[in-house]
Amino acid sequence: MPKRPPASKGKSLFAEAAPEPKPAAAAAAYRLNIDGGSRGNPGPAAYGVLIRDANGGVVAKLKKYIGRFTNNVAEYYGLIAAMDYAQSHGVRAIRIESDSELLVKQMRGQYKVKSADLQPLYERAQKMSKAFDSFRIDHVYREQNREADSSRRRRLARRLRRRSVDFSSHQSMN
């Protein structure tokens, strides 16, 4: 019977095997919840974005009135704003969460982009997504996207209140 080589103390049976690399980018991914919408379709539109770091802490809340657009255009504006923020702050890995099934499936290549209004936004978003070490986009239910939705709604409501004040003061001057 052949002799086994002596096992060195303190080493496991598989000590020579290199440990499997952990996906650092995925572990360090920022979570970006996005939402866009309009009152009317098209109508006054805005987006809201909630950005969380890898530990789940809120890093930023973005919201902006963007003019008169459709819901889908507003969703893309939110996506682009979220990726722009991440890129400008050196974030290399992101996970986008959106309640827009259309946007998510278009970004994944599962749906074609048929709208001429969406095509340039889609192309820009695709190009931006390639700049990240890790990019993931997932559909979530509206309940899971409450904070981004709430930011968007507040921004749109503030804009519409300001506009109604502007209109009423303009009409009273005549």
C-alpha positions as CSV (number, residue, x, y, z in Angstrom):
1,M,0.0,0.0,0.0
2,P,1.5,3.4,-1.0
3,K,2.1,6.0,1.6
4,R,0.1,9.1,1.6
5,P,2.1,12.4,1.7
6,P,1.8,14.0,5.2
7,A,-0.9,16.6,5.4
8,S,0.5,20.0,6.5
9,K,-1.0,21.3,9.7
10,G,-3.5,24.2,9.4
11,K,-4.4,23.6,5.8
12,S,-7.7,22.2,4.6
13,L,-8.1,19.5,2.1
14,F,-8.6,22.0,-0.7
15,A,-6.0,24.6,0.4
16,E,-4.3,24.7,-3.0
17,A,-7.5,25.6,-4.8
18,A,-7.9,29.3,-5.3
19,P,-11.0,30.7,-3.6
20,E,-13.7,31.6,-6.0
21,P,-13.8,35.3,-6.6
22,K,-16.8,37.0,-5.2
23,P,-18.6,39.4,-7.6
24,A,-17.4,42.6,-5.9
25,A,-19.4,44.8,-8.3
26,A,-22.7,43.1,-7.6
27,A,-22.1,43.2,-3.8
28,A,-21.2,46.9,-4.0
29,A,-24.1,47.8,-6.3
30,Y,-26.0,51.0,-5.6
31,R,-29.8,50.6,-5.8
32,L,-31.6,53.2,-7.9
33,N,-35.4,53.4,-7.7
34,I,-36.8,55.4,-10.6
35,D,-40.3,56.6,-11.5
36,G,-41.7,58.9,-14.2
37,G,-45.2,60.0,-14.9
38,S,-47.5,62.6,-16.3
39,R,-50.9,64.0,-15.6
40,G,-52.5,63.2,-18.9
41,N,-50.7,61.3,-21.5
42,P,-49.1,63.5,-22.7
43,G,-49.3,66.1,-20.0
44,P,-47.2,67.8,-17.4
45,A,-44.5,65.3,-16.5
46,A,-41.8,64.7,-13.9
47,Y,-39.5,62.0,-12.6
48,G,-38.4,60.9,-9.1
49,V,-35.3,58.9,-8.3
50,L,-34.1,57.5,-5.0
51,I,-30.5,56.4,-4.8
52,R,-29.2,54.0,-2.1
53,D,-25.6,53.0,-1.5
54,A,-24.4,49.4,-1.2
55,N,-25.4,49.4,2.5
56,G,-29.0,50.6,1.8
57,G,-28.5,54.2,3.0
58,V,-30.2,56.9,1.1
59,V,-27.5,58.9,-0.8
60,A,-29.7,61.2,-2.9
61,K,-33.3,62.0,-3.9
62,L,-33.7,63.5,-7.4
63,K,-36.9,64.9,-8.7
64,K,-37.6,67.2,-11.7
65,Y,-40.4,68.6,-13.7
66,I,-39.5,68.0,-17.4
67,G,-42.4,69.6,-19.3
68,R,-45.2,68.1,-21.3
69,F,-44.4,64.5,-22.1
70,T,-45.9,61.0,-22.0
71,N,-45.5,58.6,-19.0
72,N,-43.0,56.5,-20.9
73,V,-40.8,59.5,-21.8
74,A,-40.8,60.6,-18.2
75,E,-39.7,57.0,-17.1
76,Y,-36.7,57.2,-19.5
77,Y,-35.8,60.7,-18.2
78,G,-35.8,59.2,-14.7
79,L,-33.6,56.3,-15.8
80,I,-31.1,58.7,-17.6
81,A,-31.0,61.1,-14.6
82,A,-30.3,58.1,-12.2
83,M,-27.5,56.8,-14.4
84,D,-26.1,60.3,-14.9
85,Y,-26.0,60.8,-11.1
86,A,-24.3,57.5,-10.6
87,Q,-21.7,58.1,-13.3
88,S,-20.9,61.6,-12.1
89,H,-20.3,60.3,-8.5
90,G,-18.0,57.4,-9.6
91,V,-20.5,54.6,-8.9
92,R,-19.4,51.6,-11.0
93,A,-22.2,49.1,-10.2
94,I,-25.9,49.8,-10.2
95,R,-29.2,48.0,-9.9
96,I,-32.1,49.9,-11.3
97,E,-35.6,49.2,-10.0
98,S,-38.6,50.6,-11.9
99,D,-42.3,49.9,-11.9
100,S,-42.4,50.5,-15.6
101,E,-42.6,47.0,-17.2
102,L,-42.3,48.5,-20.6
103,L,-39.0,50.4,-19.8
104,V,-37.5,47.3,-18.1
105,K,-38.3,45.0,-21.0
106,Q,-37.1,47.4,-23.6
107,M,-33.8,47.9,-21.7
108,R,-33.4,44.1,-21.5
109,G,-34.1,43.7,-25.2
110,Q,-37.3,41.8,-24.6
111,Y,-39.5,44.5,-26.3
112,K,-38.7,46.6,-29.3
113,V,-38.8,50.3,-29.0
114,K,-41.5,51.4,-31.5
115,S,-42.1,55.0,-30.4
116,A,-40.1,57.6,-32.2
117,D,-40.2,59.7,-29.0
118,L,-38.6,56.9,-27.0
119,Q,-36.0,55.8,-29.5
120,P,-33.3,58.5,-28.8
121,L,-33.9,58.1,-25.0
122,Y,-33.6,54.4,-25.2
123,E,-30.3,54.6,-27.3
124,R,-28.9,57.1,-24.8
125,A,-29.9,54.9,-21.8
126,Q,-28.4,51.8,-23.5
127,K,-25.1,53.6,-24.2
128,M,-24.9,54.9,-20.6
129,S,-25.7,51.5,-19.1
130,K,-22.6,50.0,-20.9
131,A,-20.3,52.4,-19.0
132,F,-20.9,50.6,-15.7
133,D,-18.9,47.6,-14.5
134,S,-22.2,46.1,-13.4
135,F,-25.7,47.1,-14.7
136,R,-28.9,45.4,-13.8
137,I,-32.5,46.5,-14.3
138,D,-35.5,44.9,-12.6
139,H,-39.2,45.4,-12.6
140,V,-40.8,46.0,-9.2
141,Y,-44.3,46.6,-8.2
142,R,-45.5,50.1,-7.5
143,E,-45.7,49.4,-3.8
144,Q,-41.9,48.6,-3.8
145,N,-41.2,51.8,-5.6
146,R,-43.1,54.1,-3.3
147,E,-40.4,56.6,-2.4
148,A,-39.4,57.3,-6.0
149,D,-43.1,57.6,-7.0
150,S,-43.8,59.9,-4.1
151,S,-40.9,62.2,-5.0
152,R,-42.1,62.4,-8.6
153,R,-45.7,63.1,-7.5
154,R,-44.6,65.9,-5.1
155,R,-42.5,67.5,-7.7
156,L,-45.3,67.4,-10.3
157,A,-47.8,68.7,-7.8
158,R,-45.5,71.6,-6.8
159,R,-45.0,72.5,-10.4
160,L,-48.7,72.4,-11.2
161,R,-49.6,74.5,-8.1
162,R,-47.0,77.1,-9.2
163,R,-48.4,77.1,-12.7
164,S,-52.0,77.6,-11.4
165,V,-50.8,80.6,-9.3
166,D,-49.0,82.0,-12.4
167,F,-52.2,81.6,-14.5
168,S,-54.5,83.1,-11.9
169,S,-52.2,86.1,-11.3
170,H,-51.8,86.6,-15.1
171,Q,-55.6,86.5,-15.6
172,S,-56.2,89.0,-12.8
173,M,-53.8,91.5,-14.4
174,N,-56.0,91.7,-17.6
